[in-house]
């Protein structure tokens, strides 16, 4: 005998209401502020550049990693990482640019200069 989707949903709802959630108790991952690293989620240049690459590849393609490197990360006012590519003298165009908040990793701005 097979259970319907509705029956499965009722069982899951029952478990979370009366069984599973109370077992987690105080301090579970459902409560509180969560983990906040002292140095922020983006603590250094290396992490900022990795995040920048992860954002740029879907937008500009993998070629950007070869044409616009090295990438330079600068921390502005101990709050925002600015990561930019490097424009070679023989290339035309601009470079990828991103602003990433140090504390939580939020992407504030993504663009490509001309």
C-alpha positions as CSV (number, residue, x, y, z in Angstrom):
1,X,0.0,0.0,0.0
2,X,1.5,3.3,-1.1
3,X,1.0,6.6,0.7
4,X,-0.2,9.6,-1.1
5,X,1.7,12.9,-1.1
6,X,-0.8,14.4,1.2
7,X,-0.4,11.6,3.8
8,X,3.4,12.0,3.6
9,X,3.0,15.8,4.2
10,X,0.8,15.1,7.3
11,X,3.4,12.7,8.8
12,X,6.2,15.2,8.2
13,X,4.2,18.0,9.7
14,X,3.4,15.8,12.7
15,X,7.0,14.9,13.3
16,X,8.2,18.4,13.1
17,X,5.5,19.7,15.3
18,X,5.6,17.1,18.1
19,X,8.7,15.1,17.7
20,X,11.7,16.5,15.9
21,X,11.7,20.2,16.7
22,X,11.3,19.9,20.5
23,X,14.3,17.5,20.5
24,X,16.6,20.2,19.2
25,X,15.9,22.3,22.3
26,X,17.4,25.6,23.0
27,X,20.3,26.8,20.9
28,X,19.2,24.8,17.8
29,X,19.8,26.0,14.3
30,X,16.2,27.3,14.3
31,X,16.9,29.8,17.0
32,X,19.3,32.7,17.6
33,X,21.5,34.9,15.5
34,X,23.5,32.2,13.9
35,X,27.3,32.1,13.4
36,X,29.1,35.4,12.8
37,X,32.9,35.1,12.4
38,X,34.8,37.8,14.2
39,X,36.7,38.8,11.0
40,X,33.6,38.6,8.9
41,X,32.6,36.0,6.3
42,X,35.1,37.5,3.8
43,X,38.2,37.9,6.0
44,X,40.9,38.3,3.4
45,X,41.8,39.0,-0.2
46,X,41.9,35.4,-1.3
47,X,38.3,34.8,-0.2
48,X,37.1,38.1,-1.8
49,X,38.7,37.1,-5.1
50,X,37.2,33.6,-5.0
51,X,33.7,35.1,-4.4
52,X,34.3,37.5,-7.3
53,X,35.2,34.8,-9.7
54,X,32.2,32.7,-8.7
55,X,29.9,35.7,-9.5
56,X,31.7,36.8,-12.7
57,X,31.9,33.4,-14.4
58,X,28.1,33.0,-14.9
59,X,27.8,36.6,-16.1
60,X,30.9,37.1,-18.3
61,X,32.1,33.5,-19.0
62,X,35.2,31.6,-18.1
63,X,37.4,33.5,-20.5
64,X,37.3,36.5,-18.1
65,X,39.5,34.5,-15.7
66,X,42.3,34.4,-18.2
67,X,42.0,37.7,-20.0
68,X,41.5,40.0,-17.0
69,X,43.9,38.6,-14.4
70,X,45.6,39.2,-12.0
71,X,42.7,40.2,-9.9
72,X,43.3,42.7,-7.1
73,X,41.2,42.9,-3.9
74,X,41.3,46.1,-1.8
75,X,39.5,46.5,1.5
76,X,37.8,49.9,1.7
77,X,37.1,51.4,5.2
78,X,37.4,47.8,6.7
79,X,33.9,47.2,5.4
80,X,33.8,46.5,1.6
81,X,36.1,44.4,-0.6
82,X,36.6,45.9,-4.0
83,X,37.9,43.3,-6.5
84,X,39.0,44.3,-10.0
85,X,40.6,42.7,-12.9
86,X,43.7,44.0,-14.7
87,X,43.6,45.4,-18.2
88,X,46.6,44.4,-20.3
89,X,48.1,47.1,-22.5
90,X,47.4,45.2,-25.6
91,X,43.8,44.4,-24.8
92,X,40.8,46.8,-25.5
93,X,37.9,47.2,-23.1
94,X,37.6,47.3,-19.4
95,X,37.8,45.0,-16.4
96,X,35.3,43.2,-14.2
97,X,34.5,45.0,-10.9
98,X,32.7,43.9,-7.8
99,X,32.0,45.2,-4.3
100,X,31.5,42.6,-1.5
101,X,30.6,43.4,2.1
102,X,33.2,41.9,4.4
103,X,30.8,41.1,7.3
104,X,28.2,39.0,5.5
105,X,29.5,38.5,1.9
106,X,26.6,40.4,0.4
107,X,27.3,41.5,-3.2
108,X,26.8,45.2,-3.4
109,X,27.7,46.0,-7.0
110,X,28.8,44.1,-10.1
111,X,29.9,45.8,-13.3
112,X,32.4,45.7,-16.1
113,X,34.2,48.9,-16.9
114,X,34.7,50.1,-20.5
